[in-house]
């Protein structure tokens, strides 16, 4: 349930085009719908501006599909992360506009919202092996209605590759920088731009990288003051926060 759909339903009720019973049916599953194994949060978009996102890992395909169908009954668009081609095939039977993003194993269902952000989000990777996490960030940010540009394999081992992208850095509103190994790239990007930089450590690297912990610690200890970090391999979190930073929202007044 998004604000526009709720407003339209209230207008139709006020004009007598839908009955009280129909209005109750519409609101019945707000704020959540109990599926026994999951409580689907239909109020998420009203609170946060985007419907609940399904994290597919750890769920059976059947559970993911049932949650997705419950969400799609109330929302025109859906994002599923860390899922399987089988989930995509099942949902494709329900909604033709269903895309499996193979690089990051995400599924988007329905038409994404139109681009409405203040500017452009840039997503960069240190290496090719970091692309799956970066793609999750890019798919998430686009799902929130943002314009996204990606640049891959611009790590510090060949710094001239990043310097060639300085013109892009200067026209971004926020940058997402994904890196494994020692995780140095976000600090370098932070030193080249005046916009927020969201650092994403990946689990890419040899033994001493400790599954991404070395990169995470490096990013947390950055001396670039415009850099902040999310959890290891958390492309979704980085893309979502980048989308919120880039969101073109009217000024909000606090109410007590």
C-alpha positions, 0 to 999 in steps of 0.5 A: 500500500503506497500513499498514492494508492491509499489516497485514491481509495479514500477519494473513491470511498468519499465519492461513493464509488466503493463501499464500506466493505470494500474499503475494509477489505482494502485495509484489512491486512494493514499493517501486516498480513500473517502467513504463519511463517512470515508477517508481511509488512504492507505498511512499509512503504507508507513508513519508509517510501518503499515496499518490504524487500524479500531476503531470499537466502534461508527461505524455501522457494515456496515461502519466497513466492508466497510472500511475494504474491502477498506483497504484489497483491498490495504493491505494483513493484517488488524486489527480492534479493539473494534468490533463485531462478526457480523463484523468478520462473514461478513469479513470471507466470503471475507477472510478465514484467519479472526480471532475474538479475543474474549477477547478484541473484536478485529478482524485480517484479513489475514496473520500477518507479520513475526516476525521481532522485536529485541526481546520479548515484555512482557504483564503483568496484575495486575488482571484477570479483566485486561486481555481484555485490555492486550489482545488488546495490545498483539494482536496489538503488534503481528500484527506488527510482534513482539514476545509477551509473556503474564503473567496475574494476577501478581499484588502487592496483591501477589508480589511473583507472579511477582517475579517468572517472573523476569527471563522473565523480564530480557530478554524482550526489552519492557514491557506493564503493565496493571493495574486498582485499584491503578495502582501500578504494573508498578512502581514495574516492572519498578524497576525490569528491565532496559527496557521501561515499558508502563503502561496501566491504566484500568477502573477496580476498585471500586468507588474511582478509578474513572473509571481508573483515580486513576490508571492513576494518579498513573502511571503518578506519578511513581518514576520509571524513565523507566515507561510511561503511555497511556490513560485508557483502551488503550491497542491498543496504548500500543501495537503499541508503544511497537511494534515500540520500539521493531522494528528492523529498520535500522538507518534512516538519517534525510533529510532537 
